[in-house]
């Protein structure tokens, strides 16, 4: 088995952020495994993308440039990916846990009989011992993710089948430039040799795309509320504070399920993973499902009337009090000192 491979998503002429995040992690894994990092880019009019990908440590870019591959449709992408994986035999394959990744990943995995772990929050290299067979596996991919509603962290391995495949949600891995001068080899793939006539049974006639008006992932400040905020009306206080700070409002799953805010604002294992400069947690107890989505924030401020709330253990600053009393004072103070 050979290299570490990352499928790079292309949408509206841009490479998705999650692809750069996976390349950053993939470079680290490739260094540990002493192998090369491969990137796979499928679409049309792909000239110049190697300049964007090379700084993230890509050694080989497999570029399939064909009109049938843009926009994304399931069957053509699957055929090309399966064909290339059969030839290149990567030992690790990573995709984003996006709409595309969740569609493409299982199909490729099924075709190759490789197995797939979805929604990983961490990836590591390690060994495993089968005591009954007295066999030791080296350089396995530890595919780590929350399980059973986030109550435990599961480490999943695939000792025998390759590639070891995993999907990772956007924002979980850090996007890191490896070397601005790094060069990558470009392999131009003839996609047509992998196509089957049944791949084009479905055709996209028209596309309608509506961009989300909520950009919580890239906000430098997030004022987030939990069920402890109490009501949809009380969440308006959080909106006012976020507006003053130039940030966005986030929420826990419990707050979303209660109807306090939209699902697009959910932070955590089943929501968005964020890394803002400042994360203000209001009425949030700090269950592991939520912490998984925000614990790498630069500064965490907890506002909670429970001094023993789990989130206080990771918070940089703790304000013990009721949200409806503390937040108005913060709004008043900020207004007075920002004129």
N, C-alpha and C positions, 0 to 999 in steps of 0.2 A: 504494500500500500504506500501511496506517495504523499501528496501535499495537503495543505489546509485550503479549502475552497470556500468562497463567499459569493453568493448570488446577489448582484447589485440591481436594485429596482430603479427603473427609469419611468418618470411620470411627467408629462408635459415638458419634455426636454431637459429635465433636471434629475440628478441622482438623489435618491431619498436619503435623508439624514441617517436613518437606521443602517443603511449600507456602509456609510463611513464609520459608524460606531462598531459595526461587526468587523470591518477591516482592521480597525485599531486593536480589537481583541484578537482577531485572527493572526495579526502580526506577532503578538505576544505568544500565542499558542505555537505558531510556526517556529519561533525562536527556541521554545522549550523542546520541541520535537525535532529540531535541527533539520527542518525541511523548508520548502518554499511556500509562499502565500499566492494563491491564484484568485483572480476575480473573474466572474462571468457576467457579461453585459450583453443583453439581447434587445434589439430594437431596430430603428431605421435612422439613417443619417447620424452615425456615431463618431464622426471625425472629431478628434481633439479631446475626447473624454479621458484618454490615458494620462493627460497632463493633470487632471483633477485627482485621479486615483493613485498615481505613482507615489506622491508624498506620504500616503498612508501605508507604505511598505509593500505594495503589490509588486511581486516579481514577474508574474505572467498574467496578461490580460487576454482572455478568450472573448473575442468580439464577434458576435453574430449579427451582421447588418443585413436585414431583409425586410421588405415592406410588410410581409406576412406577420412579422413579430411586433408590429406597432399599429394600434395600441395592444396592450396585453390581452391575449386570449389563452385559455387553458391548454388546449391540445398542442398547438405548435410549440409553445415554450416547453411543455413537458417532453415532447419528442426530442428536441435539441438538447435539453439538459440531461435526459437519460442517456442519449447517445454519447455525449461528451464524458459523462461520468463513467460509462462502461469502458471508454478508451483510456481515460486519465487515471481512474481508480484512486480518487482522493481518500485519505483516511478520515478526514473530518470535513463536513459540509454544513455551512451556516446560512440561514435565511432570516429575514425579518418576520416577526409574528404580526404581519399586516394582512390586509385582505388578500393581497397577491401571494404572500408567503404561506398563508394558511390554506390557500387553494393549490399552489404548486408543490409545496413540500410533501404532503401526504401522497400525492400521485407519483412523485419521483421515488419516494421511499418505498411505496408499494411495488413499483416496477422493478426496483433493485433488490427487494426483500431485505432492506437494511434496518428498519425500525426508525422511529422519530420521537424525540422528546419536545413537546411544545411549551412555549412561554417560559423559557429558562431565565433565571435571574442572575446566574453566575455560571461560568465555565472554567474548569481547572483540569490540569493533567495530573494523573496519579496512577497507582497500581491497584490490582485486585487479586486476591488469593482465593481459589476454589479449594476448600479444605478437603472435600470428599475426593476430588480428582487429583489433589496435591499438585495443582497447577497454578502458576503465577502469571498474571497478565500485566505487562508493563505499558506505560504510555497510553493509558486509556483516557478518554474524555469523560470527566465527571460533569454530568448534565444536571445542574442543581436548580430546583424550583420548589415553590410552596405547594403543599398538597393537603387534601382534606380540609378545604376551605381556608387554607393558610395556617392551620393549627400545627403543622409540622413542616420541616424542610426535608424534601426527599432528594437523595443523590442517586441518579440513575446512570447505569453504565450499559454498554453494548460490547461485550467481550469478543464476540466472534464475527459479527456481520459488519460489512463496510459499504459505504461510508457511515461513520457515526454522525447522525444528522440531528440538528437542533434548530428550533426557531427561538428568537429573542425579541422581546417587545422594544419598541422605540424608547430611547431615553435610559434604558437599563445600563448599557455600557457607555463609557466615556469616549468621546470622539477626540483622538489624539494624533497630531501629525508625527509621523515617524522620522522622516528626513526629506526636507524640501528638495534636495538634489538627487533623491533616489530615482533610479531608472527602472522601467519595466519593459519586458519583452511583450510585443503585441502579436497575437496569433489570430489572423483573420479566418473565421470559421465559415465554411460553405454550408449554410443552414439547410439548403435544399436537399442535401443528401440524407438528412435525418427526417424530413417530412414524409408523412403518409397521406394519401388522398383523403382519408377520413378526418385528418386534422382540421380540415376547412369546412366541416359540416355546419359550423356556427360562424356567422359573419356579423360584425358590428356595423349597423347601418347608421346609427346616430348616437352621440354621447351628450349627456347633460351633467355638468359638474358644478356643484355648489360648494364653495369653500366655507369652512367653518369660521364663524365670526368670533369664536372664542380661541385665543392663542395662549392657553395656560402653560404649555410646555416651554415656551421661550420667554415667559415673563420673568423679570429679575426679582419681582416681589410677589408673593402669593399670600393672601389672607384666606386661610382655610377654616371651615367650620365643620363640626361634628353634630351628632344628635343632641349634644348638650347645649347647642345654641337655642334650641327650644321651639323655633317656629320659622316659617317663611318670612314673616315680618321682621324678626330679629336678624335674619340674614341680610336685610337691607343695611344694617349697621356695618356689616362686613364689606358690602359693596361700596359704601361711602368711604370707609377707610382705605380700601384698595384703590379707589379712584384718586384719592388725595396722594397716595404713595406711588402712583403710576404703575399699579400692579393689576393682578387678576384675582378673582375669587375661586377658591377650590373647595372641595368637600369630601367627606368620607362616604362610604357606601351607605351607611345607615342614614345619613342626612339626605342622600339622593333618593333612597327607597321611601323615605318619609315625605318626599315631594317638596323639600325645602328649596332645591335647586335642580338645574338640568344635569343629565347624565354626563354631558361633555365636560363638566367641571370635576368629575370624580377622580381623586388621586388615590393610588394604591395598586394592589395586585391585579384587580379587575378594572382598573382605570388607567390613568396616565402616570408615568414615572417622571418626576421633576427634580431639578437641581437648581433652584433659584438662589440668589444671593441672600434673600431673607424669606423665611417661611414662618408666618404667624399662625399658630395652631390655636383655634378658639373652641373650647368645649369639646376637645378631642381626647379620648382616653388613651389611645395609642396602641390599638391592636396590631399584631404583626402584619396583617394584610395591608394596613395603611402605612405603617412604617417602611415597608418594602418599597413604597413609591416616593418617599420624600426624605429618608434618613441621611442622604448625602447632600442636603442643603447646606450652604455655607454657614448661615446663622439660623438657629431655630429658637423662636420665642413661643412659650406655652402660656396660654391664659386658661386657667382651670380652677374651679372651686374645690377640686380634690387634690390635695397636696401630694397624694400617693399615686397619682395617675401614672401609668407606665411611660407615657411620652415625656414626662418630666426628667426621666433618667438620661435621655439623649438631648434634651433641650439645653441651649447655651444660657438662656434666661427664662425664669419661671415667675409668672405673676399669678399669685393665689387670689382668686376672686371670681365673681360672676361676670360672664361675658357682657351682659347688658349694662353693667356698671363700669367695667374697665374700658371697653371700646369707645364709648362716648367721650371719656376723658382723654384718650389717645387722639381722637379726632380734634377735640378742642385744643389740645396742646400743640398738635402739628399745625393747625391753622394759625395759632398765635405766634408760632416761631418760624413760619415760612413766608412771611410777608416781606 
